[in-house]
Amino acid sequence: MNILLEKQISSEERRDLLRRPNQEGIATKETVQKMCLDVKQRGDVAVREYCKKFDGISVLDFKISTEKIKTAKNNLPVEFMKAVSIAKKNINKFHKSQRSHQKHVATKEGVECWRETRSIERVGLYIPAGSAPLPSTVLMLGIPAILAGCRQIILCSPPRTNGSVDPYVMATADAIGLNDVFQVGGVQAIAALAYGTKTIPKVDKIFGPGNKFVTAAKQYVSTDPDGASIDLLAGPSELLILADKSARPEIVAYDLISQAEHDADAQSILVTPDEDFAISVQSDISKRISEFPRREIIEASLKRGYIFVASSITSAIQFANEYSPEHLIINMKNAKKITDSILNAGSVFIGSFTPVTAGDYASGTNHTLPTGGTAKWIGGVSLDSFQKSISFQSITRKGLRNLSPTLLQFAHAEGLSAHARAVESRLSKKKIVKYEN
């Protein structure tokens, strides 16, 4: 990782550091659009053809049988299932706390307003299984969907050559009570969920991460009136670490490496006000990369990252807010006090004993987070992501009479005479005189 000094770079170079590598291209979008429309028109036939082409398997039955799911669960290590149980409990507890309570408000005498939540009826969960399966994502998406009360939860994950989904994914789905598991991945899975096929149900909203093709597919179907809404457009994973000389260099090095381990497009960044500390971390990274089997991926990823030496702690925090990372670690003296200054981040990890690994798996927070700087205006997946709000109001005759002068003023100002009549007709016992043209 290169070390860059804030005092030695131009404002334009600084802006370049905040930009993410572009993962999409015109060719990607065109390919994805063509595939989505094909699935929309030909359904299961198109999905099977793409499964054969991209996954190398002929899928006859997309839905995984209950027997296969149970077998997968029984064949996995007991220790893993215990870990699932603990993670499930923590994630459930945190997301359960997000339930909103109905509150009635009298905005004026006789005028009562309130808001109630309703679950999104049908949701699709996409669980990737490329270079590594992601059973943790089953928990992060499945648990809030269940807590929200979604009536139908469809899980799709790429098929393996033996004709089933990854056993860790299947077992985790079973552990939280998800039974509708389908072996289909990639663009074809997103399209099938968005439009529905004879065997794969259509959903109202799609959740889950994926590669640039899956992300492009989510973006496309979310703009099609016949498609489905989506959670967010998740790009390559990101980590920014705020650290000073009070942190242990090897811990910071391992945090950066663990982020780079995701894939070659992941971005790991260290921001520190101390140049000597930056040099120590850089040295530690070089020594420790060889410890890991995914070394080539780590090295490729770290080339995208950098170490930024800020001119002050204040400047370091400002840079972090401008970058708006998916994950933010604060490994500094008085870390908790610094959190008040954090305005933009998907999820924040405070202190030297809080690795991103905890949030990825089992601390309780959700790991489906905004990337690409979108943390400036959107948060990660939560219970709210699986619900929508409906506003209600109830007005008495006296309440409408009290409010009517205000309503009539706006109706006449906007030239909407029927709006005014809708009010007047309720309050008048006399015959309403027609408006003159």
N, C-alpha and C positions, 0 to 999 in steps of 0.2 A: 504494500500500500504506500502510495506517495504521500509525503508530508508537504502541506501547503501552508504558508504563513500569510495570515490576513494582511499584515502590513506590507507584504510584497506583491500582492495581486491587485489588479484593477477592479473597478466596480463591475465591469462587463464580465470578467473572469469569475467574479463572485456569483453573478447571476447564473452563469453556466453551471456552477457547482450545484445549484438548486434544481436544475432541470433533470428529469429522468430520461434515460435512453428510450427512444421511440421503439415500441415493440410491435406496432401495427404497420401494415403496408397496404397499398391498393390491392395487390394480388391476394393478400389474406382476406380482405373484406369481400372481394369478388367471389372467391372460392367458398367462403362461408355462406354468403347470400344464396349462391346457387344450390348448396347442399340443403339449406333450410327450406327453400322453396320446393325442392325435390321431395323432402320428407313431408312437407305440408300437402303435396299433391298425391304422392304414392304411398305414404304411410309406412307400414311394416316392411313392405317390399324394399323400399329405399333404405330403411334402417339396416336391414339384413345385408344389403349389398355393401354399405359403408363399414359394417362390422367385419365383413370378410376382407374388404380392401385394407382397412387400417389396423384391425386387431388380429387378422389372420385366422379368424374362426367363423364357422357357419353356425349361427345361433337359430335354433328351431323354436325354443320357448324362452322368451325374454325374462319371464318372471322366475325367480329362484324359489324352489319348493321349500316348504317348511322343514322337510326332512334334511335337505342340504344345509340349511341354516343351523339346525340343531346339531348335526354332525360336526360342523365347523366349530361350534361352541364347545362341544365335548372333547375335541381333539387339541384344543389350545392349552397352553400352560395354565395351571390354576393360579399362578402368581399374576399372570396378565389379567385374568378375569377379576381378581381381587383389586387390581389397579383400576380397572374399569368401574368397579363398584364405588371406590373412594372418589374417583374423579366425578362420577355421576352425582354423588351426594353433594359435592362442593358446587358443581355447576348448577345443579337444581336449586340449591339454597340461595345462591347469588341471584339467579334469574327470577326465582319466586318473589324475591324482595322487590322486584321492579313492578309488581302489580299495582295499578293505579286504583285509587278509591273514588267512587262516585261522589261528587260534591254538588249540591243544588245551591244556586246563587240567585237571590232576589235582586235583580238589577234596578228595579223600581217597584213600588207597591203594586202587587197584582201581576208582576212580570217575573216568571221563574225560568231560569235557564240551567241546563246541566249537560254533561257529556258522558257518554257510555262507550266502552270498548266492545268490539265484536271481533272474533277471530277471522282470519282469512280462511275460507272454507277448504281450499285445495292448494297444497304447496308441494313443490318438488325440491328434493335435496340432491345436489350433485356432489359425489365424493370421488375425487381423482384417485388414480392408482398408477401413476406413471413410474418414475424412478423409485418411488416409495409409497406404500399404502397410507391412508390417513384415517385410521379409526377414530382419532380424536375429533375429527371434523364431524363425524356421526353424532358425537355427544354435543358438540357446540351448536349444531343445527337442529338435531332431533329433540333435545330436551326443551328448548324454548318453544318449539312447535307444539309439543305435547302440552306444555303448561298453558299455552295460549288457547288451547282447545280446538286446534285445526281438525276438521272432520276427516280429511284424507291427506295422508303424508306418503308421498311416493319417493323412494330412494333409488337413484341410478348410479351405477359404478361400472367402469370398464370390465369386460369379461376377460378371464384368463384362458389360456389355450386348452385347459382341462374342462372348460364349460361351466365355470362358476365365478362368482365374485371373490375377491380376496377374503380368506377366512377370518382375518382380524376385523375387517369391515362388517362381514355378516354377523359375527359373534357379538360385536358391539351393538349393532342394530337390534339384535334379539334381546340383548341385556336391557335395553330401554323400551322394548315393546313395539318396535317397528317391524312389520311383517311384509309390507309391500316393497320387496327389493327386486330390482330389475338389472340384468346384466347387459348394460349398454352404456357406452361412454362417448366422449368427444362431442363434436358438433351435432351428430345425429341424436345424442341423448337430449341435448338442450332443445333441439327442434321438436323431438317427440313429446317432451314435456310441455312445450309451448302450444303445440297444435293438437296433440293427442293422436293416437293411432288406434287401430282395432284392439290392440293388446296393452298399450301404454296409455293410461288416463291423462287427459289434459289437466293442467293445473293453472291456478291464477297467478302464482308468483314462484319464481325459481331462485334458489339459494345455492351458494357454494363456489369455491375457487376453481381455477383451471388454467391451462396454458393460453397463449395468445389467440388460438382458434376458438376455444371455449368462451373466452371473454368477448371476442368479436361476435360469436353466435348469440350470447346473452344480450349484447348491445342491439343486434339486429332484431331479435324477436320482441324486445321491449319497445321497439318503435313501430311494430306491425300491429294494427288494430285487432288482428286475429290472434296475436301472440299472447305473451304473458309479461307481467311486471318482473323486476329482478331486485335483488338485495342491493348490490353495488357492483361496480366494475373493478374487480381485483386484479391488479397487475403484479409484477414480480415483488416478492417480499422485501421489506426494508427494515433497517435498524439504524438508529442514530444514538450514539452514546455520548452523554455529557459527563466528563470525568476530569478530576484534577489529581494532583500528586498524592492526595490522601488515599486514592484507590490503588489496589495491587495490579501492576501491569499484566501479570499472567491471567488474572480474572477478566480483565478487559479484552485481552487477546483471545481468550476462549469464547467470550461473548460474540466478538466479531466473526470468529471462525464458525461458530454454531449457526450464525445467520447465513453465512456464505454457503453452508452445507446444503441449504434448501435446493438451490439450482444455480446454474452459471449466470443467470440474469438477476439474481438477488443482489441487493446493494447494502453494504456495511460501511458505516461512517463513524469516525470518532471525532468529536469536537472537544478541544481542551485549551485552557489558557496557558498551559505549561509546555514549552518546547522540549525540555529534557524528558518529561513524561511521555510525550509523543514518540520520541526516539526509542525509549524503553519498550513501549508497546510494539512498535514496528519490529524491533529486534526479537521480541517474544513470539510474534506471529511467525516469523521466518523459522524459528526453532521448532515450533509446535505443529505446523501444517502436516509434517510427515507422519504424525501419530494416527491419522484418520484414513479409512479406506476410500472415502470420497474426495481424495486429495485433488484430483484434476478439476472437479467441480468447484471446490473451495478456491483453488488458485485462479480459475477463470472468473469467479465471482469477485474476488478481492481486487482484481484489476479494475473493476468498475467502481470500487470504493476508494476512499482517501481518508487521510487524517488532517483535519483542519485546525490549525493553531490560531485561536482567536486572540485578539488584543486584550481582552478582559473577560471576566465571567459574564458580565452584562451583555457583551457582544456575542459570547458563545450561546447564551439563551436566546438572543434575538435571531441568531442564525438557525437555531433549532426550530423556532416558531415559523420562520420563513420556509424552511424545508418541509415542515409538517409531516413528520415520519409516521409510518404505520406503527412501529414500536419505538419507544423512547426509554432508554435507561438513564437514570440520574445516579451516578456513582460518584458523589462529591460530598465534601464536608457540608453539614446542614442541608442534606438533600431534601428533607421534607419542607423546609422553608422555601426552597426553590420552586416547588410545585405550584405555588401561587402565581408564578410568572409564566407558567406553561399555558399557552392559549390554543395550540394546535398540535394534536397527536391522536393516533388511534387508541393506543393503550400505553400507560406509563408505569415503569417499574422502578421503585424507589429504594435506594440503598444498596449496599454491597452484597446483601443476601437475597436479592430478588432478581433472578435470571428470567429472561424471556421464556425459557423452558417451562417455568411454572405456569405462566399464562397460556402457553401453547397447549398444555395438557390438563392441569388439574387444580389450579388455585381457585377457580370458579368463574373468572371473567371469560368473555368470549374471545376466541382468536380469529374470528372472521372480521377483518378490519379494513378501513379505507387506505388505499395506497395512492402513489402518484401525486401527492399533495392535496388530495381531496379531503383530508382531515380538516382542512380549513372550513369546510361547510357541512360535513356529514360525519356521523359517528359510526361505530361498528355495529354488528348485528346484536340485537337485544330482544327482549320479550316484545317490545313495541313493533319490531320488524314483522312479526307474525300477526299483528292486529291492526285494525283501523278504528278511528274514533268517529262516532256519530253524535252530532249535537242535537239537543232536544230543547223545546220551550213550551211553556204552558202559560196562557194569558187569560185573566179574568176580564169581565166586561169593564170593571172599574180600571183595571190595568191598561186596557186598550184605550179607554177614554183619556187617561193620563198621558199616554204615549202618542195619541193621535195627532196633536199639533205638530210634533216633531216629524212624524211619518208623512203628513200631508205637505209640509214644507219641502222635504226631499223629493216627494213624488212630483210636485208641481215644478220644482227647479230642474228636474230631469225630463220634464215633458211626458211623464208616464201617467196619464189620467186614470187608466184602469187600476193602477196601483192605489191611487187615492180612493177610488170607488170601493175597492176591496175592504178598505177601512170604514168608510162612511156608511156602507150598506149594513154593517154590523151594529152600528151605533144609532142609526136613525130609524124611527118608527114610521116616518112619513115616506111617501112615494118619492123615489129619487128622480130629480129633474135631469134630463139629458144635457150633457155638455154641448155647447155651441161649437161648430166647426170653425 
